[in-house]
Each structure stands twice: as C-alpha cells, then as structure tokens.
Amino acid sequence: MESFGSLGLNVNEIKILIFLYENQGSEKADFISEKTGVPLTRTYESLESLVALNFVIRHDGRPRKYEAEDPQDAISTFLEQQEQTMQEKLQVTRKFASESLKLAHDLYITNHTQIEPDELLEQFGGLKEAEEQTIQLIQDAEHEIFIFSHVFQWYHRIKDYLIDAVNRGCTVKVLMQTNEVPPSTIKEDIQPLDVDDLVSQGIKVRNIPTTEIMTRGTLVDRKYVVFVIWVDPEDSKERRIYRPQFSSNPGIVDVFYGYFNHLWEQ
C-alpha cells in the first residue's frame, strides 16, 4: 500500500483499488463502498479520481459499474501522464528561472562589477524598420549626419530629409563608391545616383572602395548609429545580410565614428 501512496493515491483510493484487484468483473459504487468501508460519497470521488488516472475502467449504464484496469497498462499510462506533466511544469519553471536569472544577473553585475547590464545593441525586425528609424534620426539631427554606403541607392527616399538637415545647419557627409557603378548592381526600380546632385545640395561626398568596409549605416550627432553588416562568402555567390542594429551606447557609437573619420581622411 505504501508504494501506491508514493504514486499520489490517498487511503480511500488505495482501499478501493486493492478491492477491485482482488475481485473479478465490475462492481457498483455502493457495493464497493460496503466492502471497503469507504463512505459512499468518498467512494464516488475516489472512483472518478482512479478513472482519471486510468487505474479503473468505468462502465456507463444503469447502474454504473467499475472494474480495475490491467495494472501493467495502468502503470504505463500513469507514468506517461506524469512525464508529460513534469515536462510542462519544467517548461514553466525554466521560463520563470530565466526571468529570475535576468533580474538577479543584472543586479549582481551592477553591484559586484560596476558594469552596466544595459544592452549595447537593439535589433530591428528588418531593413524597413531600420530605414524608418534612420529617417527619424535624420529629422531629429542637430549637428551632423554621417552615412556610409555602397552606391547609396536609397538616397532618393531620404533626399528631402537630408536637404532639410543641411538647411538646419547640419553637416552631412556620405562615404560611398563614387566611381562608375556597373548597371548590374543597380536595381531596376531604383534610379541611378548622380553624385553631383548630392554635392549641389550641400552634402559632402567622398569615395570609398567597396572592399574597405562591409557595414552600411548612419551616424547622427555622435549619439546614435543604425547599421547593417553583410558578408560575401568566398564559397557562395549570395550575399549574407545580418539583421540591422541600433545603438546609442557611447562606446559603440565612437567605434563607428572613429572608423568613419579614418576612412574619410583617407
């Protein structure tokens, strides 16, 4: 009986189950109650609990009767149910453990190492979201806008915002490939960029070889950077583009700011 108790069965359930194992065929609840000494109300409760655990089979009819399930099948099913329940509980526990760890780790790092746990980078869902954020930064720019690009194919979509920035007194610099661009690199739905058009708007432009940097993005006021990194795998013709990123962390921004100026001076 102790072993059944270890499975979570209570005293009444164990009495009823032992009785059904010792008797062939199915029995009515009142007969089971009489033979086990378990009150009728408790007998019904215990029988339904045993049915739910697959230890007992219920025969619906008039009257309703109960009989024991084959113990091997019952225990096997019981173990499967317990494993599933434990897995579900474990998933919930892992979720809360992860949330607790994040909170505890941030507090620990802040107070034990003096390192701020804030995220250095924020990922965008895609290029469109990154472009929208870039436009907003350009509109809010107060001093300078530095853009590092390839052939700056999206200039026509932000031209008016850049002109407004120049008119507000912002310095706008663009690093890009100003040499003749092969037609194959220009998408059909995008107009080829006339570098003279940028210059005529007060935008400063300098040439950058395509191999110099595999990052494209925008720096604003030495406070913010939006960028995307891609690589051209040697063994593949397809370019691999990583998810766009945003940062307002001074250290991250300074890395891009310093490299931009390094290339600009070249």
C-alpha positions, 0 to 999 in steps of 0.5 A, a space after each residue: 500500500 505504501 508504494 501506491 501512496 508514493 504514486 499520489 493515491 490517498 487511503 480511500 483510493 488505495 482501499 478501493 483499488 486493492 478491492 477491485 484487484 482482488 475481485 473479478 468483473 465490475 462492481 457498483 459504487 455502493 457495493 464497493 463502498 460496503 466492502 471497503 468501508 469507504 463512505 459512499 460519497 468518498 467512494 464516488 470521488 475516489 472512483 472518478 479520481 482512479 478513472 482519471 488516472 486510468 487505474 479503473 475502467 468505468 462502465 456507463 449504464 444503469 447502474 454504473 459499474 467499475 472494474 480495475 484496469 490491467 495494472 501493467 497498462 495502468 502503470 504505463 499510462 500513469 507514468 506517461 501522464 506524469 512525464 508529460 506533466 513534469 515536462 510542462 511544469 519544467 517548461 514553466 519553471 525554466 521560463 520563470 528561472 530565466 526571468 529570475 536569472 535576468 533580474 538577479 544577473 543584472 543586479 549582481 553585475 551592477 553591484 559586484 562589477 560596476 558594469 552596466 547590464 544595459 544592452 549595447 545593441 537593439 535589433 530591428 525586425 528588418 531593413 524597413 524598420 531600420 530605414 524608418 528609424 534612420 529617417 527619424 534620426 535624420 529629422 531629429 539631427 542637430 549637428 551632423 549626419 554621417 552615412 556610409 554606403 555602397 552606391 547609396 541607392 536609397 538616397 532618393 527616399 531620404 533626399 528631402 530629409 537630408 536637404 532639410 538637415 543641411 538647411 538646419 545647419 547640419 553637416 552631412 557627409 556620405 562615404 560611398 563608391 563614387 566611381 562608375 557603378 556597373 548597371 548590374 548592381 543597380 536595381 531596376 526600380 531604383 534610379 541611378 545616383 548622380 553624385 553631383 546632385 548630392 554635392 549641389 545640395 550641400 552634402 559632402 561626398 567622398 569615395 570609398 572602395 567597396 572592399 574597405 568596409 562591409 557595414 552600411 549605416 548612419 551616424 547622427 550627432 555622435 549619439 546614435 548609429 543604425 547599421 547593417 553588416 553583410 558578408 560575401 562568402 568566398 564559397 557562395 555567390 549570395 550575399 549574407 545580410 545580418 539583421 540591422 542594429 541600433 545603438 546609442 551606447 557611447 562606446 559603440 557609437 565612437 567605434 563607428 565614428 572613429 572608423 568613419 573619420 579614418 576612412 574619410 581622411 583617407 
